[in-house]
Amino acid sequence: MAAPRKYLFDLSFDQPQGPVAVRFARTPPEPSFTRAELDAAAAAAREEGHQAGLAEASGAIEARLADATQALASDLASLIARADEIGRETETNAIELLRLVTAKAVPALARKAPVPELEAMVIDCLREAAEEPRIVLRVAPDLFDPMRERLDAIAQSHGFAGKFVLLADESIGPSDGRLEWADGGAERNAARLARELDAALERALLNPISAPEPSREEPHHD
């Protein structure tokens, strides 16, 4: 006769579809980990968090760099436009200043030494009119005597065989002179020179000099 066995209360009588008796499954034991496994898991979690933080920080840095680059490009365009504007303003101011200086300097220089300037004009014209029998020089009344003395010396030093006719003319400027001969003439007119210079500077104001574009070299093909 078999030995009796202790009843363990592990049979179920509530399942009509199954066998008469079903053993209850025992609750599995909770998993256990060693200290080394726990440390390794913690290290892996920290590394994963570190990498995620690095990725987030890198994305934020890239976004800030993109914003800074865009702002720099915008500022650079503004600076270039401002530099062009400053260049035009500087050029305009320089021309305006030059106009003022010219308006004052030309008449002053013309009055400073009119006789040598008139002598130079006469000598220069003798290259063209050396064969003329008669050359008329009209000057302001104050220059009549100084130029009369110089004309004789000029004729002798340059071998002019014709005749100089010197006339005092009230319509001539105080430092000006006008030469006349049969086929030509020449004039020194400080006021007209000043007007021509001013007109040239005014044209420069209306048509400022543009900066030259950089040359573009065609690519060389071997």
Secondary structure as UniProt FT lines:
FT   STRAND          11..12
FT   STRAND          22..23
FT   HELIX           35..112
FT   HELIX           114..129
FT   TURN            130..131
FT   STRAND          134..139
FT   HELIX           141..143
FT   HELIX           144..157
FT   TURN            158..159
FT   STRAND          163..168
FT   TURN            170..171
FT   TURN            174..175
FT   STRAND          177..181
FT   TURN            182..183
FT   STRAND          184..188
FT   HELIX           190..206
//
